[in-house]
Each structure stands twice: as structure tokens, then as C-alpha cells.
Amino acid sequence: MKHTATRDLYCYWDTLRGARAAPERADIDPGAIRRVLGDTFVVEVDEARSFPYRLAGTRMCALLGHELRGCSLLDIWKGQERADIERLLSAVCEDSAAVVVGVDAVSNQRHKLELELLLLPLRHRGRTHSRILGSLTPGEHPYWVGVCPLVEFKIRSIRVIPQASREAIAETPLPRMLPDGMRRVGHLTVVDGGRD
């Protein structure tokens, strides 16, 4: 996993699952993953296996140029790439495997961007094969994102992490303690003081 956001989400999911094959959807706390929430999505494993988005982060919607809720995760893939993604989604559902996909993308103005797609199994109300948690993160954040949507996607690499694997991907950094007179408010650090 190349991107910090991908590693952060994987480590959070891995911590939540514990000894289980996958954590429950209700276990996910958006506040705990607020740094990567914009890149994160949840898709439903429906009977037709169209994998519609239930939730999609704002940065991800900006990359693709529209609101994704209700759209299929498969819509952006064409030809062999679509068949490969369908097989990977099945592996996530049926084998409770985690999958990391390196993706080369091109915008409608022919800008190129490297992405990392993470797919993780989720249980929903006790049912397995029900939801997939994932993220789509760019290696960089160029000026044109949000203006020129990505329209072409090619798979560069695939890595399947089997359910039995407990390999350490990265250590999730512990929050640093702030000195006296300082506190966190959202993503800001507030220094007490000022006017008397």
C-alpha cells in the first residue's frame, strides 16, 4: 500500500475486525477515520451484483465529477478491467479478502493520475457478503481535480490479502499529546490565551 490514506483505512478496519473475518458496518465510526473519510466509500453487495454505492466521500466524488450514491462501482470500468474488478469484488465478498488495486486514470482533458483502490469486506446486521468498505485515493492532488473528471481507468497492479493474513501493513500513529494551554478542536489546534 503506497498511500497513507489506504494504510490508515486498512489498519482501522483490521483493528475493528479483531479475530472476525470482517467487522460490522455499525462498528465503523466516521470520526475515527475523518482524515480519510473524503476518499472512503461503502458499496452494497446486491442480488444483481451491480455493487451500488451506499456512501461516497466528497474527494472521491470530486475525482469522478459527480455524486456517486446509487451509481454502480462497476460503471467506471470497461472491458477486461470491468471483468477483473467483478472477480476482485467476488473475492472480497466470498473469501473475506482485502484487495489493493493500483490504477492508472485519465481525465476528460487527458490529465494522468495514479490511484490506489482498497476493497474490504463488511458485515451488515450479522449478514456476511453484504457490504464492502473501500477507498480510492490519488497519489497526488493536482490543481485540476474537481474540474476535470476522471473518465478512463486501467488496472496497473493487484494485491489480494487473504482473510487469514494478519500481516502488519503499517503502524497507525498514536495521537500526539499537546502541551498545556493547547487543545484540539476538529482538525485545528487551539492555543489558549489572547485578550484578558
Protein Blocks (a to p, Z undefined) as FASTA:
>chain_A
ZZfklmmmmmmmmmmnmmafbdcfklpcfklmmmmmmmgccddddfkonopafbdcfklm
mmnopafehpafklmpghjlmmmmmmmmmmmmmnopacddddddddfkopacdddddddd
ddeehiahkbccdddddfbdcfkgojlccfbdcdfbdcdddfklccdfbdcdddddddeh
iacehjbccdeedjZZ
